[in-house]
Amino acid sequence: MSAKAIPNIWSFKPAIDCFEQISTINKKVKSKDCSPQGLYPVIDQGQEMISGYIDDEKKLIHSEEPICLFGDHTRIIKWITYPFVPGADGTKLLKAQAFLYPRYAYYGLRSLDIPDKGYSRHFKYFKELDIAIPGLAEQKIIAEKLDTLLAQVDSTKARLEQIQKMLKRFRQAVLAAAVRGKLTEEWRKENNIDLDKWVQLSLDHIVTKIEAGKNLKCIETPPEHDEYGIIKISAVTWGEYNEEESKTLPENDLFLESRRINVGDFLISRANTIELLGNPVIVKNITKNLMLSDKVLRLVMPEKDKPWVNIFLRSIYGRHEIEFRSTGNQMSMRNIGQKALLEIPIPKPSDLEQHEIVRRVEQLFAYADTIEKQVNTALARVNNLTQSILAKAFRGELTAQWRAENPDLICGENSATALLEKIKAERAASGGKKASRKKA
């Protein structure tokens, strides 16, 4: 941050000089050693505030002042006001220096424009990025304004995210109604068709062949136009086929033409986490030369049956069958074999009713997709709004009127310059010791 970007009565310092780093030696706990319940919370650099619990009191971090946790790998910042145990790897525990109001320091961290370097270290940027420093009275006012404004932003974000969850439940309700014949109840009455005419089959009565690819060592980036590649399991998600989730073959000769992915293919993941296992998609668009991997299967069946099978396997009933028949570690990767997949029971209406069900499902999903697109656009704006508000705060724009009304609280001994000089003098008087780390 340049001096021109802040009021001339403010100062600024490198972020590294604005905090004391609290030692975590012999304190950090790995996630595998945590339990879902326990006496003491473990806080790491992950998305969730608390990653688990342990009962070892010796691992606790105590502090009279609030602590800011910075995720060295994730850039996640957390505000902690109670005893806790630090998670292993990448957790930097920071305590605001005396010239910073603690809550202002926390927002100062959130305002830093730290570049995303993936899973590499990010704490090094604290030496390059500045935090603007007004007097303590103004810091407190700014922190209070940010608490109010960002709480409103978070509330809006939570409501939008709730709509996303509602849309997910809506889609599942549509699929459930479809495979139980509820969507076409009135339609059957109008066409004198009985629900009892639905046939109960297993998937092997519809699928004529299953094809699998190979496990090949590849370049992790997607192939270019004239290159050949292999898809990842992440290419097969909730009804969507994503070509970018692919890897490039080291040699074009490894490409199997018989396993090439074509428009209209019915693909399903045979290995993934329990939530994503067995995701089916029907390929609609192709721009890359890609083949099946060993973890993605192609189910060969009549074209007229593909949409119906896709609907059933994505429904709660299909999901239950896939999860029930899968094997492997419940917490990590699960697998479903070809034989187990083909044994899944599936109801089958007439071709005419199948067509009507598919039409109605697509119509309702299109409606949900329209709403979801609007929600995602709003969420993007809300996320940008947070950084915009922080930027305004640390340019002094949120407190411009306050400064005009309280000149005595920003000048003289209350100015940022006087505050920094006072802290400097106090340190010199106490022997000039400046600890970079503080023991817990």
MINUVEX-654198 format. One line per 3 residues: their letters; for each residue x, y, z of C-alpha. Coordinates in nm, 3 decimals. Layout:
REM MINUVEX-654198
a	X:Y:Z; ...
***
This chain:
REM MINUVEX-654198
msa	0.000:0.000:0.000; 0.146:0.337:-0.099; 0.146:0.645:0.123
kai	-0.080:0.824:-0.129; -0.352:0.562:-0.079; -0.413:0.652:0.286
pni	-0.483:0.975:0.482; -0.162:1.173:0.532; -0.201:1.150:0.911
wsf	-0.183:0.770:0.894; 0.134:0.567:0.888; 0.198:0.221:0.746
kpa	0.420:-0.075:0.822; 0.509:-0.408:0.663; 0.268:-0.676:0.783
idc	0.558:-0.879:0.924; 0.628:-0.595:1.172; 0.266:-0.570:1.284
feq	0.252:-0.905:1.462; 0.436:-1.123:1.709; 0.452:-1.486:1.602
ist	0.348:-1.725:1.878; 0.556:-2.041:1.910; 0.380:-2.372:1.842
ink	0.677:-2.598:1.923; 0.553:-2.933:2.060; 0.194:-2.806:2.032
kvk	0.079:-2.891:1.679; -0.149:-3.187:1.619; -0.200:-3.376:1.292
skd	-0.554:-3.422:1.161; -0.526:-3.802:1.185; -0.479:-3.765:1.561
csp	-0.801:-3.564:1.604; -1.142:-3.697:1.706; -1.492:-3.571:1.622
qgl	-1.542:-3.500:1.991; -1.315:-3.411:2.280; -1.220:-3.157:2.543
ypv	-1.013:-2.914:2.338; -1.071:-2.782:1.984; -0.804:-2.820:1.716
idq	-0.785:-2.527:1.473; -0.586:-2.557:1.152; -0.560:-2.379:0.817
gqe	-0.863:-2.555:0.668; -1.198:-2.403:0.567; -1.382:-2.517:0.881
mis	-1.318:-2.322:1.201; -1.256:-2.638:1.406; -1.100:-2.944:1.243
gyi	-1.140:-3.182:1.539; -1.076:-3.231:1.908; -0.818:-3.384:2.142
dde	-0.800:-3.435:2.520; -0.432:-3.348:2.576; -0.425:-3.028:2.783
kkl	-0.049:-2.991:2.733; -0.108:-2.899:2.367; -0.327:-2.598:2.450
ihs	-0.238:-2.247:2.342; -0.341:-1.985:2.600; -0.336:-1.613:2.531
eep	-0.484:-1.313:2.708; -0.512:-1.135:2.374; -0.699:-1.262:2.065
icl	-0.493:-1.462:1.817; -0.503:-1.447:1.438; -0.432:-1.777:1.266
fgd	-0.289:-1.749:0.916; -0.287:-2.053:0.686; 0.054:-2.049:0.522
htr	-0.066:-2.279:0.243; -0.433:-2.181:0.221; -0.419:-1.804:0.303
iik	-0.717:-1.863:0.535; -0.736:-1.622:0.829; -0.914:-1.705:1.157
wit	-0.993:-1.499:1.469; -0.948:-1.697:1.792; -1.041:-1.575:2.141
ypf	-1.031:-1.900:2.344; -0.776:-2.172:2.434; -0.716:-2.413:2.145
vpg	-0.473:-2.661:1.995; -0.301:-2.565:1.666; -0.327:-2.801:1.372
adg	-0.008:-2.925:1.212; 0.156:-2.780:0.901; 0.105:-2.425:0.781
tkl	-0.053:-2.270:1.091; 0.099:-1.934:1.179; -0.028:-1.791:1.509
lka	-0.007:-1.413:1.519; -0.066:-1.163:1.799; -0.110:-0.793:1.715
qaf	0.168:-0.557:1.820; 0.085:-0.295:2.085; 0.027:-0.020:1.826
lyp	-0.260:-0.216:1.669; -0.610:-0.269:1.806; -0.641:-0.653:1.781
rya	-0.962:-0.660:1.578; -0.823:-0.395:1.341; -0.511:-0.610:1.298
yyg	-0.731:-0.907:1.204; -0.905:-0.705:0.934; -0.567:-0.575:0.825
lrs	-0.464:-0.933:0.754; -0.781:-0.994:0.556; -0.717:-0.683:0.348
ldi	-0.374:-0.799:0.230; -0.361:-0.880:-0.140; -0.162:-1.204:-0.106
pdk	-0.123:-1.383:-0.443; -0.251:-1.738:-0.469; 0.048:-1.966:-0.519
gys	-0.136:-2.293:-0.470; -0.010:-2.510:-0.186; 0.323:-2.329:-0.157
rhf	0.411:-2.096:0.133; 0.252:-1.750:0.151; 0.379:-1.605:0.480
kyf	0.681:-1.465:0.295; 0.455:-1.196:0.144; 0.414:-1.040:0.489
kel	0.754:-0.877:0.429; 0.636:-0.718:0.104; 0.282:-0.601:0.191
dia	0.193:-0.307:0.417; -0.085:-0.250:0.667; -0.211:0.107:0.704
ipg	-0.202:0.237:1.061; -0.422:0.520:1.195; -0.437:0.616:1.562
lae	-0.580:0.364:1.810; -0.913:0.547:1.844; -0.972:0.537:1.469
qki	-0.857:0.175:1.450; -1.130:0.083:1.696; -1.394:0.276:1.499
iae	-1.286:0.109:1.174; -1.299:-0.237:1.334; -1.649:-0.172:1.467
kld	-1.773:-0.049:1.128; -1.624:-0.353:0.959; -1.787:-0.584:1.214
tll	-2.125:-0.434:1.126; -2.082:-0.414:0.749; -1.922:-0.755:0.700
aqv	-2.179:-0.920:0.927; -2.442:-0.793:0.682; -2.239:-0.925:0.389
dst	-2.197:-1.263:0.560; -2.569:-1.277:0.631; -2.647:-1.212:0.264
kar	-2.392:-1.473:0.159; -2.544:-1.729:0.399; -2.891:-1.670:0.254
leq	-2.760:-1.715:-0.101; -2.577:-2.034:-0.003; -2.899:-2.157:0.156
iqk	-3.071:-2.112:-0.180; -2.800:-2.328:-0.338; -2.877:-2.602:-0.086
mlk	-3.249:-2.565:-0.152; -3.189:-2.604:-0.527; -2.990:-2.921:-0.461
rfr	-3.278:-3.060:-0.253; -3.523:-2.951:-0.524; -3.333:-3.144:-0.792
qav	-3.321:-3.454:-0.574; -3.695:-3.422:-0.507; -3.759:-3.397:-0.882
laa	-3.549:-3.709:-0.949; -3.718:-3.900:-0.667; -4.062:-3.805:-0.798
avr	-3.956:-3.904:-1.150; -3.845:-4.259:-1.064; -4.152:-4.317:-0.844
gkl	-4.386:-4.213:-1.123; -4.511:-3.903:-0.939; -4.412:-3.657:-1.212
tee	-4.636:-3.829:-1.466; -4.925:-3.927:-1.238; -5.176:-3.699:-1.410
wrk	-5.025:-3.774:-1.750; -5.092:-4.147:-1.700; -5.455:-4.079:-1.609
enn	-5.500:-3.869:-1.923; -5.345:-4.147:-2.135; -5.508:-4.443:-1.954
idl	-5.172:-4.590:-1.854; -5.129:-4.791:-1.533; -4.825:-4.754:-1.306
dkw	-4.831:-5.132:-1.260; -4.709:-5.163:-1.617; -4.365:-5.041:-1.507
vql	-4.122:-5.334:-1.533; -3.875:-5.412:-1.252; -3.539:-5.504:-1.406
sld	-3.173:-5.504:-1.319; -2.931:-5.276:-1.503; -2.782:-5.567:-1.699
hiv	-3.115:-5.603:-1.886; -3.059:-5.256:-2.032; -2.679:-5.228:-2.058
tki	-2.537:-5.443:-2.336; -2.168:-5.383:-2.263; -1.933:-5.205:-2.022
eag	-1.604:-5.060:-2.145; -1.315:-4.943:-1.927; -0.995:-4.755:-2.004
knl	-0.641:-4.790:-1.877; -0.435:-4.656:-1.590; -0.157:-4.460:-1.762
kci	0.112:-4.229:-1.633; 0.033:-3.892:-1.790; 0.121:-3.524:-1.791
etp	-0.112:-3.354:-1.542; -0.226:-3.072:-1.773; -0.513:-3.115:-2.026
peh	-0.413:-3.190:-2.387; -0.402:-2.922:-2.654; -0.594:-2.949:-2.981
dey	-0.345:-3.181:-3.156; -0.260:-3.386:-2.846; -0.426:-3.690:-2.693
gii	-0.532:-3.742:-2.336; -0.716:-3.940:-2.074; -0.997:-3.814:-1.849
kis	-0.985:-3.795:-1.470; -1.269:-3.913:-1.248; -1.334:-3.545:-1.174
avt	-1.442:-3.507:-1.538; -1.760:-3.693:-1.447; -1.959:-3.487:-1.196
wge	-2.322:-3.396:-1.128; -2.462:-3.456:-1.473; -2.178:-3.263:-1.633
yne	-1.883:-3.378:-1.843; -1.580:-3.150:-1.803; -1.308:-3.200:-2.066
ees	-1.064:-2.979:-1.877; -1.045:-3.242:-1.605; -0.806:-3.450:-1.811
ktl	-0.437:-3.538:-1.852; -0.214:-3.550:-2.156; -0.068:-3.880:-2.276
pen	0.313:-3.868:-2.296; 0.294:-4.038:-2.637; 0.008:-4.029:-2.887
dlf	0.067:-4.399:-2.963; -0.079:-4.483:-2.620; -0.420:-4.357:-2.728
les	-0.675:-4.636:-2.779; -0.920:-4.545:-3.053; -1.161:-4.809:-2.925
rri	-1.177:-4.621:-2.594; -1.219:-4.274:-2.746; -1.493:-4.066:-2.581
nvg	-1.766:-3.968:-2.826; -2.074:-3.748:-2.817; -2.364:-3.944:-2.668
dfl	-2.148:-4.172:-2.452; -2.292:-4.272:-2.115; -2.007:-4.245:-1.865
isr	-1.997:-4.331:-1.496; -1.722:-4.314:-1.233; -1.647:-4.650:-1.074
ant	-1.409:-4.509:-0.810; -1.434:-4.190:-0.606; -1.535:-4.061:-0.265
iel	-1.871:-4.193:-0.142; -2.044:-3.865:-0.235; -1.913:-3.868:-0.594
lgn	-1.893:-4.241:-0.665; -2.111:-4.359:-0.950; -2.177:-4.017:-1.099
pvi	-2.328:-4.068:-1.447; -2.315:-3.825:-1.740; -2.419:-3.828:-2.104
vkn	-2.150:-3.655:-2.312; -2.295:-3.364:-2.511; -1.993:-3.172:-2.642
itk	-1.639:-3.273:-2.737; -1.340:-3.062:-2.841; -1.049:-3.276:-2.715
nlm	-0.910:-3.617:-2.811; -0.974:-3.806:-2.490; -1.007:-4.172:-2.392
lsd	-1.149:-4.353:-2.092; -0.942:-4.400:-1.779; -0.951:-4.715:-1.568
kvl	-1.179:-4.541:-1.317; -1.439:-4.418:-1.567; -1.666:-4.670:-1.737
rlv	-1.869:-4.643:-2.057; -2.210:-4.813:-2.041; -2.334:-4.920:-2.383
mpe	-2.715:-4.927:-2.410; -2.994:-4.819:-2.647; -3.003:-4.442:-2.700
kdk	-3.366:-4.421:-2.582; -3.275:-4.564:-2.240; -2.977:-4.342:-2.159
pwv	-3.173:-4.042:-2.022; -3.387:-4.268:-1.802; -3.091:-4.461:-1.658
nif	-2.914:-4.129:-1.600; -3.215:-4.000:-1.403; -3.245:-4.316:-1.193
lrs	-2.874:-4.342:-1.102; -2.870:-3.976:-0.995; -3.183:-4.017:-0.781
iyg	-3.172:-4.098:-0.411; -3.273:-4.456:-0.493; -2.993:-4.503:-0.745
rhe	-2.745:-4.338:-0.510; -2.846:-4.576:-0.231; -2.790:-4.880:-0.454
ief	-2.447:-4.756:-0.566; -2.333:-4.676:-0.213; -2.468:-5.007:-0.078
rst	-2.285:-5.212:-0.342; -1.954:-5.023:-0.324; -1.645:-5.135:-0.134
gnq	-1.344:-4.962:0.020; -1.266:-4.716:0.294; -1.576:-4.522:0.395
msm	-1.363:-4.211:0.464; -1.164:-4.207:0.139; -1.185:-4.383:-0.199
rni	-1.473:-4.620:-0.273; -1.515:-4.858:-0.567; -1.802:-5.035:-0.738
gqk	-1.732:-5.336:-0.956; -1.889:-5.393:-1.296; -2.084:-5.698:-1.175
all	-2.221:-5.509:-0.874; -2.315:-5.216:-1.097; -2.508:-5.435:-1.340
eip	-2.702:-5.598:-1.054; -2.861:-5.267:-0.951; -3.242:-5.299:-0.972
ipk	-3.412:-5.033:-1.184; -3.780:-4.969:-1.263; -3.859:-4.920:-1.631
psd	-4.169:-4.744:-1.765; -4.279:-4.761:-2.126; -4.074:-4.576:-2.386
leq	-4.355:-4.322:-2.420; -4.363:-4.247:-2.047; -3.983:-4.245:-2.024
hei	-3.982:-3.973:-2.288; -4.241:-3.769:-2.097; -4.054:-3.807:-1.764
vrr	-3.726:-3.699:-1.922; -3.895:-3.396:-2.078; -4.040:-3.286:-1.745
veq	-3.718:-3.342:-1.552; -3.520:-3.139:-1.806; -3.779:-2.861:-1.789
lfa	-3.765:-2.842:-1.409; -3.385:-2.866:-1.404; -3.362:-2.583:-1.657
yad	-3.572:-2.371:-1.422; -3.340:-2.458:-1.130; -3.031:-2.388:-1.344
tie	-3.161:-2.039:-1.426; -3.208:-1.960:-1.058; -2.869:-2.110:-0.967
kqv	-2.695:-1.899:-1.230; -2.848:-1.585:-1.079; -2.747:-1.697:-0.728
nta	-2.389:-1.767:-0.837; -2.367:-1.423:-0.997; -2.495:-1.265:-0.677
lar	-2.250:-1.467:-0.468; -1.960:-1.351:-0.683; -2.068:-0.991:-0.626
vnn	-2.101:-1.049:-0.251; -1.751:-1.201:-0.235; -1.612:-0.903:-0.423
ltq	-1.804:-0.673:-0.190; -1.610:-0.799:0.112; -1.276:-0.703:-0.041
sil	-1.419:-0.373:-0.164; -1.533:-0.281:0.189; -1.196:-0.381:0.336
aka	-1.017:-0.171:0.075; -1.233:0.131:0.157; -1.169:0.082:0.528
frg	-0.792:0.072:0.486; -0.797:0.378:0.262; -0.972:0.566:0.540
elt	-1.296:0.611:0.345; -1.521:0.454:0.610; -1.404:0.700:0.875
aqw	-1.367:1.022:0.673; -1.663:1.185:0.847; -1.550:1.054:1.188
rae	-1.209:1.216:1.142; -1.374:1.547:1.048; -1.587:1.530:1.364
npd	-1.307:1.418:1.598; -0.988:1.611:1.507; -0.859:1.587:1.864
lic	-0.856:1.204:1.845; -0.636:1.186:1.537; -0.375:1.457:1.597
gen	-0.092:1.519:1.840; -0.038:1.243:2.090; -0.334:1.048:1.940
sat	-0.184:1.033:1.590; -0.042:0.719:1.438; 0.306:0.870:1.428
all	0.297:0.956:1.798; 0.168:0.607:1.877; 0.454:0.439:1.692
eki	0.713:0.669:1.851; 0.569:0.597:2.196; 0.595:0.220:2.141
kae	0.947:0.261:2.010; 1.050:0.466:2.314; 0.897:0.215:2.555
raa	1.090:-0.067:2.392; 1.413:0.132:2.409; 1.354:0.205:2.777
sgg	1.297:-0.164:2.850; 1.626:-0.265:2.694; 1.535:-0.263:2.327
kka	1.440:-0.629:2.321; 1.204:-0.720:2.041; 1.091:-1.079:2.045
srk	0.984:-1.213:1.708; 0.820:-1.513:1.870; 0.617:-1.539:2.185
ka	0.593:-1.860:2.382; 0.247:-1.991:2.450
***
